[in-house]
């Protein structure tokens, strides 16, 4: 089977953001164009250089890309809209990478943009329901998983809440984060109750925003008089969907384990090589579950390693230095693209107070309802 190693290298050449924020009157067009213009300026490329565009969204109405991008100029480029729930941006990025790596295009834009809209999940229309669909919302599901993880590992509620303590601390240093305030453990544990041991500060906020990246080939950059000095290579990319697992309650972790293994193998890396990771931490328990599933920690040991500072900025692997979904936010369409932007910033050494020293390899991980999973590996050559 052909992998990225068999194709020409694809690079992240530019990144841009509109701050993730609480719901506002800001039009989605303004959100998206702010991020796109930022990515173009960061890459040093003009808009007409972009040959293809992928627009990731989950909540906006159909086909929002053309009305947004025409403000930059009607160049006739193909526009593909990608919706894959929380993994929409991750899926869009994978397809842009494949287009560049295969030689079909040299300069490709990935833009994730979203604003909350009154849309629901297609699962409710699929006529294959669960026994408790009317009782178990996502936060309930993960609260139950947190209880199961605690029983399995011996961790306490306050131990799992340390994920939120770390990620709010990181987000406080991120000018693009929705939550930019460091929190104490008491604040996190005694906040508004959501489900089980979860409080609001242990769950991702609802919001809006945008993130954009430019994926390019070396040839495309050279054609525009640019080099690879700030370009970050995409070393691995994998996507999978849920299958039948022995423990159906932990399908997200099992799916993550499989997908990460494929991406790491493609990149020729192991978890011990990864310096920075951005994870789908919509709820605190997800971070510890996924760290163990991907091999960053032995089973049942993510919490002790978290307590030791292994996943802090400056630790063995900085996990969610952006603040993660819990603090950076999760506007859905942009989230996976924003992870790529943060890792690119880290590998360039441009993350300022969030910088992981000596970062060379980064991993981005997202899951989406359905369920799907994407894992990408980026490397600084």
TIVEXKE-665834 format. One record per residue (C-alpha): residue number from 1; x, y, z. Coordinates in steps of 0.25 Angstrom, whole numbers. Layout:
! residues N
(NUM (X Y Z))
...
! end
This chain:
! residues 381
(1 (0 0 0))
(2 (5 14 -4))
(3 (8 23 8))
(4 (13 37 9))
(5 (28 32 9))
(6 (25 27 -5))
(7 (21 41 -10))
(8 (27 55 -11))
(9 (28 62 3))
(10 (17 72 7))
(11 (19 83 16))
(12 (11 93 25))
(13 (16 106 20))
(14 (7 116 26))
(15 (-3 116 38))
(16 (-14 126 42))
(17 (-24 128 53))
(18 (-36 136 57))
(19 (-37 134 72))
(20 (-47 124 77))
(21 (-57 131 85))
(22 (-71 131 91))
(23 (-83 132 81))
(24 (-83 146 76))
(25 (-89 155 64))
(26 (-76 153 56))
(27 (-80 148 42))
(28 (-74 134 39))
(29 (-68 141 27))
(30 (-60 150 36))
(31 (-55 139 44))
(32 (-50 131 33))
(33 (-44 142 25))
(34 (-36 146 37))
(35 (-30 132 38))
(36 (-27 131 23))
(37 (-21 144 21))
(38 (-12 141 33))
(39 (-8 128 27))
(40 (-5 134 14))
(41 (4 145 20))
(42 (11 135 29))
(43 (14 127 17))
(44 (18 139 8))
(45 (9 135 -3))
(46 (-2 143 -10))
(47 (-16 138 -12))
(48 (-15 134 -27))
(49 (-4 125 -23))
(50 (-14 115 -16))
(51 (-18 105 -26))
(52 (-29 97 -18))
(53 (-36 99 -5))
(54 (-43 90 6))
(55 (-53 96 15))
(56 (-56 89 28))
(57 (-69 92 35))
(58 (-79 84 44))
(59 (-89 94 48))
(60 (-90 105 37))
(61 (-101 103 25))
(62 (-96 96 12))
(63 (-86 102 3))
(64 (-80 114 12))
(65 (-67 113 5))
(66 (-70 121 -8))
(67 (-77 133 -2))
(68 (-65 134 8))
(69 (-53 132 -2))
(70 (-59 141 -13))
(71 (-55 153 -5))
(72 (-40 149 -7))
(73 (-43 148 -22))
(74 (-50 139 -32))
(75 (-39 131 -37))
(76 (-47 118 -41))
(77 (-40 109 -31))
(78 (-47 96 -27))
(79 (-54 97 -14))
(80 (-57 84 -6))
(81 (-65 85 7))
(82 (-62 75 18))
(83 (-71 71 29))
(84 (-67 60 39))
(85 (-72 65 52))
(86 (-61 68 62))
(87 (-51 63 52))
(88 (-55 72 40))
(89 (-42 80 40))
(90 (-34 68 42))
(91 (-40 61 30))
(92 (-39 73 21))
(93 (-24 74 25))
(94 (-22 60 21))
(95 (-28 62 7))
(96 (-20 74 5))
(97 (-7 67 8))
(98 (-11 55 -1))
(99 (-14 65 -12))
(100 (0 72 -11))
(101 (8 59 -8))
(102 (2 52 -21))
(103 (6 64 -29))
(104 (-8 68 -33))
(105 (-6 82 -27))
(106 (6 90 -21))
(107 (-1 100 -12))
(108 (-14 96 -5))
(109 (-22 104 6))
(110 (-29 97 18))
(111 (-38 106 25))
(112 (-47 102 37))
(113 (-58 111 41))
(114 (-71 110 49))
(115 (-82 117 57))
(116 (-92 109 65))
(117 (-105 106 57))
(118 (-117 98 61))
(119 (-113 85 54))
(120 (-112 72 60))
(121 (-105 58 58))
(122 (-109 49 47))
(123 (-109 37 56))
(124 (-123 41 61))
(125 (-128 39 47))
(126 (-121 26 44))
(127 (-131 17 50))
(128 (-121 9 58))
(129 (-122 14 72))
(130 (-116 11 85))
(131 (-124 6 97))
(132 (-121 19 105))
(133 (-120 30 94))
(134 (-130 39 101))
(135 (-122 38 114))
(136 (-107 38 110))
(137 (-102 51 104))
(138 (-87 52 101))
(139 (-84 58 114))
(140 (-91 47 121))
(141 (-84 36 113))
(142 (-70 42 117))
(143 (-74 44 131))
(144 (-77 29 131))
(145 (-64 26 125))
(146 (-57 35 135))
(147 (-63 26 146))
(148 (-59 13 139))
(149 (-45 19 137))
(150 (-44 23 152))
(151 (-49 9 156))
(152 (-39 2 147))
(153 (-27 10 150))
(154 (-29 15 164))
(155 (-29 30 160))
(156 (-38 39 167))
(157 (-47 50 162))
(158 (-37 61 166))
(159 (-26 53 159))
(160 (-33 53 145))
(161 (-37 68 147))
(162 (-22 71 147))
(163 (-23 70 132))
(164 (-32 83 132))
(165 (-22 89 142))
(166 (-10 87 132))
(167 (-18 91 120))
(168 (-24 104 126))
(169 (-10 108 130))
(170 (-6 106 115))
(171 (-18 113 110))
(172 (-15 125 118))
(173 (-2 127 110))
(174 (-9 126 97))
(175 (-15 139 90))
(176 (-24 130 81))
(177 (-30 122 92))
(178 (-45 124 96))
(179 (-41 122 111))
(180 (-29 130 115))
(181 (-29 129 130))
(182 (-21 120 139))
(183 (-30 112 149))
(184 (-27 106 162))
(185 (-31 92 165))
(186 (-42 97 175))
(187 (-48 105 164))
(188 (-48 94 154))
(189 (-54 84 164))
(190 (-64 93 170))
(191 (-70 99 157))
(192 (-83 97 151))
(193 (-87 82 151))
(194 (-89 76 137))
(195 (-89 61 139))
(196 (-83 51 149))
(197 (-70 57 154))
(198 (-69 67 142))
(199 (-70 82 144))
(200 (-71 92 133))
(201 (-56 95 134))
(202 (-53 80 131))
(203 (-61 81 118))
(204 (-59 88 105))
(205 (-67 101 103))
(206 (-76 104 92))
(207 (-71 115 83))
(208 (-67 120 69))
(209 (-54 123 62))
(210 (-45 119 50))
(211 (-32 113 47))
(212 (-25 112 33))
(213 (-12 105 28))
(214 (-5 105 15))
(215 (0 92 10))
(216 (11 93 -1))
(217 (21 85 -8))
(218 (36 89 -9))
(219 (34 92 -24))
(220 (22 101 -22))
(221 (29 109 -11))
(222 (42 110 -20))
(223 (33 115 -32))
(224 (29 127 -23))
(225 (43 130 -18))
(226 (41 123 -5))
(227 (50 112 2))
(228 (47 102 13))
(229 (53 109 25))
(230 (40 111 32))
(231 (33 99 26))
(232 (29 87 34))
(233 (28 73 27))
(234 (16 65 29))
(235 (22 51 33))
(236 (10 43 34))
(237 (-5 43 33))
(238 (-16 33 36))
(239 (-31 32 37))
(240 (-40 21 41))
(241 (-54 19 46))
(242 (-60 11 57))
(243 (-61 -5 56))
(244 (-66 -15 66))
(245 (-58 -15 78))
(246 (-58 -25 90))
(247 (-61 -13 100))
(248 (-71 -5 92))
(249 (-71 6 103))
(250 (-57 10 100))
(251 (-58 10 85))
(252 (-52 24 84))
(253 (-39 19 91))
(254 (-38 6 83))
(255 (-40 14 70))
(256 (-30 24 74))
(257 (-20 13 77))
(258 (-21 7 63))
(259 (-21 20 56))
(260 (-9 25 64))
(261 (-1 12 61))
(262 (-3 14 46))
(263 (2 28 46))
(264 (14 26 55))
(265 (18 14 46))
(266 (17 22 34))
(267 (25 33 40))
(268 (36 23 45))
(269 (33 29 59))
(270 (30 24 73))
(271 (22 31 84))
(272 (35 33 91))
(273 (40 42 79))
(274 (28 51 80))
(275 (32 65 87))
(276 (18 71 86))
(277 (4 66 84))
(278 (-10 72 82))
(279 (-21 63 86))
(280 (-36 62 86))
(281 (-38 66 100))
(282 (-53 70 100))
(283 (-54 64 114))
(284 (-42 62 123))
(285 (-43 47 124))
(286 (-41 47 109))
(287 (-26 52 110))
(288 (-22 41 120))
(289 (-30 30 112))
(290 (-23 34 99))
(291 (-9 36 104))
(292 (-10 21 109))
(293 (-16 17 96))
(294 (-6 23 87))
(295 (6 18 96))
(296 (10 31 103))
(297 (8 24 116))
(298 (6 10 121))
(299 (-8 6 124))
(300 (-13 12 137))
(301 (0 21 138))
(302 (-5 34 130))
(303 (-9 40 143))
(304 (4 38 151))
(305 (12 43 139))
(306 (3 55 139))
(307 (5 58 153))
(308 (20 57 151))
(309 (20 67 140))
(310 (23 58 128))
(311 (12 65 120))
(312 (15 79 124))
(313 (22 89 115))
(314 (36 86 117))
(315 (33 71 121))
(316 (35 59 113))
(317 (24 62 103))
(318 (16 75 104))
(319 (2 70 103))
(320 (-8 81 98))
(321 (1 93 99))
(322 (-9 101 92))
(323 (-19 99 104))
(324 (-26 87 96))
(325 (-41 87 94))
(326 (-43 90 109))
(327 (-36 103 108))
(328 (-33 107 94))
(329 (-47 103 90))
(330 (-54 94 81))
(331 (-62 102 70))
(332 (-62 88 63))
(333 (-59 91 48))
(334 (-46 99 51))
(335 (-41 90 63))
(336 (-33 80 55))
(337 (-27 90 46))
(338 (-23 99 59))
(339 (-16 87 64))
(340 (-7 86 52))
(341 (-5 101 53))
(342 (0 100 68))
(343 (9 88 65))
(344 (15 96 53))
(345 (17 108 62))
(346 (24 98 73))
(347 (33 92 63))
(348 (37 105 57))
(349 (41 109 71))
(350 (31 121 70))
(351 (22 118 82))
(352 (27 128 92))
(353 (23 125 106))
(354 (17 112 102))
(355 (29 107 94))
(356 (33 92 97))
(357 (49 93 97))
(358 (55 86 85))
(359 (42 81 79))
(360 (45 73 66))
(361 (33 64 64))
(362 (18 66 67))
(363 (5 58 67))
(364 (-9 63 65))
(365 (-21 54 68))
(366 (-36 56 67))
(367 (-48 47 68))
(368 (-62 51 62))
(369 (-75 45 65))
(370 (-79 34 56))
(371 (-68 30 60))
(372 (-56 34 52))
(373 (-41 37 56))
(374 (-30 44 49))
(375 (-15 45 54))
(376 (-5 53 47))
(377 (10 54 50))
(378 (19 66 47))
(379 (34 67 47))
(380 (44 78 46))
(381 (55 74 36))
! end
